[in-house]
Structures are given as C-alpha cells and as structure tokens.
C-alpha cells in the first residue's frame, strides 16, 4: 500500500558519483534496473532486481554466471520484458524466474541509448533483431512471447529501418540502403 513517507529500499555497494542507473521497470511485482559503473568499475555494472515482498535487492547473472548488463529493454507485455545485454542475445524477464535466453539475433549496431524499432500489436511483438553493417543482414522478427512462437519475418540487405506501425491488422515500415537507393515500403 502507498504511504506518505519516503524510505531507502536498498543501496548498491561502493557506488561512485559517476555511476548511472537506468531502465527502471516493474515486472510482475518486482522492480528491475541496470547500473553502469563504467569500464573502471565492472563490479558495479549489472542488472538488479528488487523484490518488495522479501525487501531484497540482488544482482542478476547470465546463465554462464557472469554479470548480466541489460543495456536496452523491450516490453512484450505487462508481465514479460526482453532485455538486450549486448548486441545479439535477447533475454526474457518475467519477474519471477531467472532471466532466460529467448532469442539469438545476428547483431544490432546501436549507439548510446538508441533502441531498435519495435511495436506491440494484439498479442504479437515485432522488433528489429539485427541491423546491417559488417556484412550482416537486417532482420525483423515477431513473437507471441514464447520461444516456439518466435520467428524472423524478413531478412535482407535493408538499412535504416523506420519505426514500425500497425494499421488495420498489418505491420508497415520502410527502409533505405543509402541516399542513392529508393525508399522501400513493406507490409506484413
């Protein structure tokens, strides 16, 4: 229940004033966020989960027991989120179970806090799972929130994917390889 007092819930040990926290989100009653301690403090870099019922804070680990640093978040539903710790692997978070590898892409070339195009439509989530450059194709994938219900719907030499829009049951987006190529429009 909400109160009219502010209470410190937890503190990340040995944090410096240069550390940054971002991506705070609620997933099934638990709070998730990421901290970045920079290259000089990898021990303070990672994704944390605060569980109000247990009043506890813990750092999440990848399946190989390394720190899981989620740099970008995607919302599948209120209870399921995808986290991208690097440029290829997407992890599924449900706030109850440990994060699990959900989808392996070919790599995204994103800068700073840039997020690849994505959209929720009905019970499906569409998102760009790889971006061109370095000999990679650009891919657009869809999922119903399950591994078996995830597939790539378009792959190819498609640069500069626009935002994704759903209109009257169809997914629309455009691409353009460079300023000399025509803009290409797609519908799925």
C-alpha positions in Angstrom: 0.0 0.0 0.0 1.2 3.5 -0.7 2.3 5.7 2.2 3.2 9.3 2.6 6.8 8.6 3.6 9.9 8.0 1.6 12.1 5.1 2.6 15.5 4.0 1.3 15.0 0.5 -0.1 18.5 -0.5 -0.9 21.9 0.8 -2.0 24.4 -0.6 -4.5 27.6 -1.2 -2.6 30.6 1.0 -3.3 28.9 3.2 -5.9 30.6 6.3 -7.1 29.0 9.6 -8.3 29.9 8.6 -11.8 27.7 5.5 -11.8 24.4 5.7 -13.6 21.2 3.7 -13.2 18.6 3.4 -15.9 15.8 1.2 -17.2 13.7 1.0 -14.0 10.7 -1.1 -14.7 8.1 -3.2 -12.9 7.7 -6.8 -13.9 5.2 -9.0 -12.0 5.6 -7.0 -8.8 9.4 -6.9 -8.9 11.5 -3.8 -9.8 14.3 -4.3 -12.3 17.0 -1.7 -13.2 20.5 -1.6 -14.6 23.6 0.2 -13.3 26.7 1.2 -15.2 29.9 1.6 -13.3 31.9 2.2 -16.4 35.0 0.4 -17.6 36.8 1.2 -14.4 34.2 -0.5 -12.2 32.7 -3.5 -13.8 31.8 -4.9 -10.4 29.2 -2.1 -10.1 27.8 -2.8 -13.6 24.8 -5.1 -13.9 21.1 -5.6 -13.7 19.4 -5.8 -10.3 16.0 -6.9 -9.1 14.3 -5.5 -6.0 11.6 -7.8 -4.6 9.3 -5.8 -2.3 7.8 -8.9 -0.6 11.2 -10.0 0.6 12.5 -6.4 0.8 15.7 -7.6 -1.0 18.0 -6.5 -3.8 20.1 -8.8 -5.8 22.3 -8.7 -8.9 21.1 -10.9 -11.8 23.5 -13.2 -13.5 23.6 -14.7 -17.0 23.3 -18.4 -17.4 27.2 -18.6 -17.5 27.3 -16.8 -14.1 28.6 -13.6 -15.5 27.0 -10.2 -14.7 24.0 -9.5 -16.8 24.1 -5.9 -18.0 20.9 -5.1 -19.9 21.5 -2.0 -22.0 18.1 -2.0 -23.7 14.7 -3.1 -22.7 11.6 -4.1 -24.8 8.2 -4.6 -23.4 6.4 -7.7 -24.6 3.5 -7.4 -22.1 2.9 -6.2 -18.6 4.4 -9.4 -17.3 7.2 -10.2 -19.9 10.1 -8.0 -21.0 13.0 -8.6 -23.3 16.5 -7.4 -22.3 19.4 -6.9 -24.6 22.7 -7.2 -22.8 24.9 -6.7 -25.8 24.1 -6.8 -29.5 22.9 -10.3 -30.2 21.2 -12.2 -27.3 17.7 -11.3 -26.0 16.8 -12.5 -22.5 13.3 -13.0 -21.3 12.3 -11.5 -17.9 9.1 -12.4 -16.1 10.0 -11.0 -12.6 9.5 -14.5 -11.1 12.0 -16.8 -12.7 15.7 -16.2 -13.5 16.2 -14.5 -16.9 16.5 -17.0 -19.8 18.0 -16.7 -23.2 15.0 -16.1 -25.5 16.3 -15.2 -29.0 19.7 -15.0 -30.6 20.0 -12.4 -33.3 22.8 -11.6 -35.7 23.8 -8.3 -34.0 22.5 -4.8 -33.6 24.6 -1.7 -34.3 23.1 0.8 -31.9 24.6 3.8 -30.3 24.2 5.2 -26.8 20.6 4.7 -25.6 19.2 4.0 -29.1 16.6 1.3 -29.2 15.8 -0.8 -32.3 12.3 -0.3 -33.8 9.6 -2.4 -32.1 5.9 -2.4 -31.6 3.2 -4.5 -29.8 0.2 -5.4 -31.8 -2.6 -7.5 -30.4 -0.8 -10.5 -28.9 2.3 -10.1 -31.0 5.5 -8.2 -30.6 7.5 -7.1 -33.7 11.1 -5.9 -33.4 14.3 -5.4 -35.3 16.7 -8.2 -34.2 19.7 -7.4 -36.3 21.0 -4.4 -38.2 23.1 -4.1 -41.3 26.7 -3.3 -41.5 29.7 -5.6 -41.0 28.3 -8.0 -43.6 25.1 -8.6 -41.6 21.5 -8.6 -43.0 18.8 -6.6 -41.2 16.1 -8.8 -39.7 12.6 -8.1 -38.5 11.2 -10.7 -36.1 7.9 -11.4 -34.3 7.0 -13.3 -31.2 3.9 -14.3 -29.3 6.0 -14.3 -26.1 7.2 -17.9 -26.5 10.4 -19.3 -28.0 8.4 -21.6 -30.3 6.2 -18.7 -31.4 9.2 -16.5 -32.4 10.4 -16.2 -36.0 12.1 -13.9 -38.4 9.7 -12.5 -40.9 12.1 -10.5 -43.1 15.8 -10.6 -43.6 18.0 -8.9 -46.2 20.2 -6.0 -47.1 17.8 -3.4 -45.6 19.4 -0.4 -44.0 17.8 2.3 -41.9 14.6 0.5 -40.8 12.0 3.1 -39.9 9.7 2.9 -37.0 7.2 0.1 -37.1 3.5 0.9 -37.4 0.5 -1.4 -37.2 -2.6 -0.2 -39.1 -5.8 -2.3 -39.8 -4.0 -5.5 -38.9 -0.9 -5.0 -40.9 2.7 -4.1 -40.0 4.2 -1.3 -42.0 7.8 0.0 -42.2 10.3 1.4 -44.7 14.0 1.1 -45.4 16.6 2.9 -47.5 20.0 1.5 -48.1 21.6 4.8 -48.9 20.8 8.2 -50.4 21.1 6.8 -53.9 18.6 4.0 -53.4 14.9 4.4 -53.4 12.9 4.2 -50.1 11.3 0.8 -49.9 8.0 0.3 -48.1 6.9 -3.0 -46.6 3.6 -4.6 -45.3 3.3 -7.8 -43.3 
